[in-house]
Amino acid sequence: MDRISISLGDVFDGFRFHFGLDVAPLSISVNVRDEWGFGLDIAHLSATGNLLLPDNVLNLRGGEELFGVGGAAFLDFGIPVFFHVHGFRVSLRPAVYVPVFHVRPGVTLAVREGRRVELDYDMRVFTPFSLEGIVGGGDAMDGLMSDPAGLVRRSLGYDISLGVEYPILPRLSVGVSFVNIPLPFLSARLDHYARFEGHMFFDSGNIDLGALLGDDGDFPGEDVMGVDISDPVFGTDAGRVIRRPFTMLVHADYRPFGTRLVSLLPSLGFSVDSTHARPVSPEGGLSARLDLANILVMIAGINYGGRRWKNSVDFALNLRLLEIGVGFSMQSPNFVRSFQGTGLGVNLGIKLGW
């Protein structure tokens, strides 16, 4: 299933840009009467990117604020399994993943005494191989092709996802899910980085009106405005630990009519993602599912996840041998704007089996 979404925030409340891409080219699953099953997910690719400019940065209010660009991409191989134990439905998905790149925000803006603005950035892009060939003008394929198998082996990481669900009432099931639990000493590592540094300032208190209106002196002058940008630095970090975003959700499945015809699906939890300036963020929302004999299924919901609101509707047509899924969504960090056609997304998936 491929999902691509882009959303833009309201610049008066700050500026936010989000990018998401999920490509799942091949998944194989076996389900035995919904009692137990297993599968194999092959070469799933997920990529995210974000740019944050907070409102106090755009309005040049006082204080210091960490913000900037973040992003990551991972290639994933997983083995999903589910089974039942004493009424509990347990799902597990051990996975091995390879980080393609990882960027953490590293920009600080400070406004001092209401007149001096200082911006410092120190951003590192971590990769499995050196970017010097791409950014620095060397041989772009040298580091990648010298030992591709060793490069992948050194970058491997392992984590596991766990879900438990239990029917506490005939009409109500509750559960908890943990996605991408890092395993001790088995997280991925990236050896190489490209470091970008710079410092900029503007001090309106040092503006010389005489120089501005006359012909004497230089304007703006070194005490008014300055820019110091260093050349990129390429190096190794002895294996920077890279973990995938972690999510914990408590969720429920409420069937008001006692059948699977209509279900309400609330959820609440949090996520931890180091590609954002503020790693911890709430997650949750409410969806409703209409299930017509497991032939036509529709799910509509309003949910908050990945630092943005998502209003979505998904359809699945199950023809036994062939299942077709399609979905549409509107996404935005701003709740009101998520209903105004921003961040349009499309999902498309095809399943074969019986």
N, C-alpha and C positions, 0 to 999 in steps of 0.2 A: 504494500500500500504506500502510495506516495502522498506526502503532505507538504505543501509549500505555503507559507504565510508571511506577509509583511504588514506591519502596522506602524502608524505614525501618531504621536501624541499631539496635544495642543501646546504650541510654543509659549503661550501665556502661562501655562502651568508647568513649564519645563518642556524639554524636547526629548522624546524617547523613540528609538527605532529598534524593532525586533525582527529577527529573521529566523525561520525554522525550516528545516528540511529533514524528512524521514523517508528513507527508501528501503523497502523490505522485498527484495526480488524473489526470495524463495523461502517458504516455510512448509514443513511437512508435519502433520499431526494425526494421531490415532486416538479416537474416543470410543470407549467400549460402554455403551448404554449410559453415558454420563456418570459412570461409577469410578472409572479410572482412565487415564490416558497419558500419552507422552508425545513429544514432537521434536523437531529439529529446525532451528532458525539459522539460516546460512547467509552470511555477508550482509547483515543489516547495517545500514549507514544512517547515522543521525548527526546533524550539524545545527548549531545555534549561534546567533550573533546578536549583540546588543550595543546600543550607543545611548548613554544617559547624559543629558545636560540639565541639572536640577534648576528649578525656578529661581533660587537665590543666586545661582551663577549667572543666568540670563539677566536678572535684575541688579546684579552687582551689589548684593547685600553683604554685610560684614560676616566675618567668620571664615572658617576653612571647610572645604567640601571635597571629598574624594569622589571622583566620577571618571568617565571615559569610556573606552571601548573594551569589550570583552567578547569572547567566543571560544568555541571548541568544536571538534569533529571527532567521532568515534566510529570504528568498524567493529561489529559485534557478531559473535557466534554463541547461540544459547540452546539449552535443552529444557524446554518447559515440560513439567510433569504435574499431574494432579491425582488425588486419591481421597478416599473418605476414611476417617477414623473416629468411631464412637459418635457419629452424627456431625463431626466437623469435616468440612471440605477444605483440604490443604492443597495449596499450589506452590510449587517451587520452580525456580528458573536459574540454575547455575549458568554463568556466562563467562566467556573469555573475550576481552576487548583490546583493541589497539588504538590509542589516541593518535590522530593524524596531526593535530595541532592544538595548542591551548594558550589562550591569552587572558590575562587578568587585568582589570582596570588599574591604571596607575597615574592618574592626573589629579593634581591638587590645585585648587584656586583659592587664593586668600585676598580679601578686601580689607585694607588697613586704613583706619581713620577716615573712611569714607571717600578717599581720594586716590589711594595707591592700590593698583590691582596687580597681583603677582600670580603667574601660572607656571607650575613646574610639572613636567611629566617624565616618568621613568617607567617605560612599558617594555615587557619582555614577551617575545613570541617563542614558545617552546615547541620544538619539533623533534621527530626521531633522527633527522639528519641535518647537517648544517645548511642554513639558508644563504651562506656567503656566495655560493655560485649564482643564486637568483638575484639577491639584493646587491651583493658586492662586486658583481661583474666577473666572477670566475666561471668555472665549469659547473653548470647547473646540475648535471647528472652524476658528477664524480662521487659525492657522498652517498647518493641513493643507490647506485649500481655496484659499488665496490663490494658490498656484502649484504644483499637484500634479505636473505634468510636470517642472518645474525641480527640485522637491524630490527626485524619484526620480533624475533625471539627476545631481544633485550627490552622491547617496549610492551610486552604482554602484561595485561592486568586481569585480575579475576574478581568477580563479585557475585552476589546471589540476591534474587528477589523472592520474597516470601509473602504468601497470603493465606489467611485463615478466615473461614466463614461458618456461622452456625445459625440454624433456624430456632430462635428462641420462642417464637409463636407460629401458629399455622400460616399467618399472613405476614410475618416479619422475620427477616434474616439480617444479621449484623455481622460485620467483619472488619478486619484490619489488614492493610497492605503495606509492605515495606519494599521499596523499589531501589535496586542497586545498593545493597548493603555491602560496604567495603570489607574485604577479608584481610585480617592482620598480616602484614608482611607480604601481601600478594597484590598490592596496587601496582598499576602501570607506572613506568618511569620514562621520562624523556631526557636525553643526554645533552641536547644542543639548544641554544637559545640565540636570538637576535635581540639586542638591547638598543632601545631608542630613548635618548635623553634630550632635554632642552629646558630652557628657562626664558620667560618673557615677562616684561613688566611695563606698566604705564602709570605715571604719577602726574596727575593733573595739577598738584600743588606746585610743581616746578616749572610750569609754563610761563615763559617770559612774554608778556603782552607786547612789550616794546619790540622784541624780535619778531613777534607775529605780525605787527602792524607796520614795522619799518623794514629797512634793508640791512640793519646791523645784526651780526650774530647768525648762528645757525638754528634752524627750527626743524624738528622739535628738540633736538639736543639729546646728548647721551643721558642726562639726568631726568629726562621726561619719558623716554621710550627706549627699550633695549630688547634685543633678541639674541639668544645664545643657543644655537642648535649644534649638538655634537654629531659626528659621523657615527653610523651604526657600528656597534661592537658585537662581534660574534665569538661565542665561547661555549664551554661546557659547564654543567652544573652538577656533575657527579650523580646524575639521576634524579631529577626533580619528580617528586611523587605527584601523580595525576589521578584523581578519582572522578568518577562520573557523578552527575547530579543525583542526590539522594532525596527520596520522597516518602513520607509517611502519611497514610490516609485512613481514617475511620469512616466506614461507609455502611449503608443500609439498603435493603431491598424490601419495600413495603407494598403489598398487593391488597388494595382496599376491597376488592371483590372476591378474594380468596382464590383467584386463578392467576395465571401468568398473562392474562389478556392486557391488564394495565398495571404498571408498576411505577412507584416513585422511588428515585435513587438519590438521596442526599449524601454528601460527603464533606469531611472537614479534616484538615491536617496542615502539614507544612513541608517545605522543601529547603535543601541546602545546596547552593550552586556557587562555586568560587569564581565563576566568570562574571559575577555581578559585584558592584561596589558594596552592596549590602547582601551578604550570602544567604541569609535566612529570609524566607518569604512565606506568607500563608497560602494555603491551597484549599479548594473546596467549591461547593455549588450544589445545584439541584437539577436533576434531569428526570424526564418522564419517558417511559417505554411503552409502546403499543405492540403487542405480539399476536399476530393472527396465525395461529396454528403452526408457528415456527416456519411459515412460508414467507410472510411479509412482516418485517420488523422495522419500526420507526422509533428513533430516539431523538428527543429534542431537549435542549438544556441550556442553562445559564451557569457558567462555571468560571472560577478564577484560578489560573495556573500559569506558570512560566512568566509571572509578573504582568499578566494581562487578562482582561475579561474576554471570554469567548462565548458567543451565542451561536449555537450550532444545531443542525438537524441532519440526521443520518438515516439512510434507508438501506435495507438489506433484503434482497430477493433470493430465497433459498429454493432452488429447483432440484435439490438432492445431488445430482451429479455436478451441477454448476451453481455457485452462489456469487451474486454480483452485489457489491456494496458501493454506494456513492454518498457523499456528504458535502454540506456547504456550511460555511461559518463566516462570522464577522468578528474581528478581534481588535482590541485597543486597550492600552493601559488605563484609559479613562472610561468609566462605566457608561456615561451618557453617549460618548462617541462610538461605543461598541454597537450601538443600535443605528448608527448613521452611515453604514456602508463602508467603514474603514477596515483595513486589514482583511480583505476578502480571501478566503481559503477554500480549497477544493480537495476532497479525498476521493480516491478511486481504488477499489480492490476487487480481485477475482480469486475465487477459491474453487478448486477441483477436488472431487472425492465423492464418498457415499456414506 
